[in-house]
Amino acid sequence: MEIIVELIFRGLIVNVLGVYTRYYFFSLIGQKKSIEYLLGEKNRKDSSDIVSQHFFNVFIGLITLAIISFAIAYLVWGDWNN
């Protein structure tokens, strides 16, 4: 069970939501970054580059997941009678 949770957390939240949210944000503001750079694989000088990019991906991924969860909850259980 822990493996499934780890795969979902790492695969969905970190790699998909975190990386692609950052990718589209940088594209939106005009600073193109590659996916390899955002994963910490490109221009790696030491192991701290991987850790820092991974931290940002996790942080942004969790924030994005929370926003999506609140939006879905509001759409499902929101007060639509106003």
N, C-alpha and C positions, 0 to 999 in steps of 0.2 A: 504494500500500500504506500509506503514511503517513497518508493521509486516512482510510482505514478504521480504522486504529488510533486516530487522534485522535477519530473519531466514537464509537467504542466506549468509549474512555476518558472522554471528556467527557460523552457521553450516558448511559452506563450507570453508571459509577462516581460521577461528580460529581452529575449531576442526579437520578438515581434513588436510588442507595444513600445518598449523603451527605445530600441534602435530606430525603428521606422518613424516614431514620433519625433525624435531628434533629427532624423534625416529630412523629414518634411518641414520641420521648423527652420533648419538651416537653409533649405531651398527657398522657403518663403521669404526669409530676410536677405537673401541674395548671397549667402556664403555657402557655396557648394562644398559638401564634405562627402567622401565616399563611405560606403557601408563598412569597408575594411578599416577605415580610420576610426569610425564610431565603435567598432568592435574592439579596437586596440591592437589590431594586427598589422597596421601600416605605420611606418615611422616609429617603430618600437625601439627605444633607446635602452630601457631597462624594464624590469618587471613591474615597476610602479605605473607605467603607462597602461598596462592591461588592467590593473586594479582600479585606477581612476576612471577609465572609460566604463568598466563594468559597474562601478558604483553609480555613475551617472545614469547608465541604462536601467539599473534596478530602481533607482529613485524616480526617474521619469516614468518608467513602466508602472510602478505602483500608483503614482498620481493619476496617470491616464486610466488605469483600471478602476480607481475610485470614482473618477468623473463619469466613466461609462456606467458603472454600477448605479450611481445616484441617478443618472439620466434614465436608465431602464426602470429603476424603482419608481421614479416620478411618473413615467409614462404608464406603468402598470397600475399603481395604487394612488396616483395623483387625484386631486379633487377637480373633476372636470365639470362640475355643476355651476360654476361661477359664470 
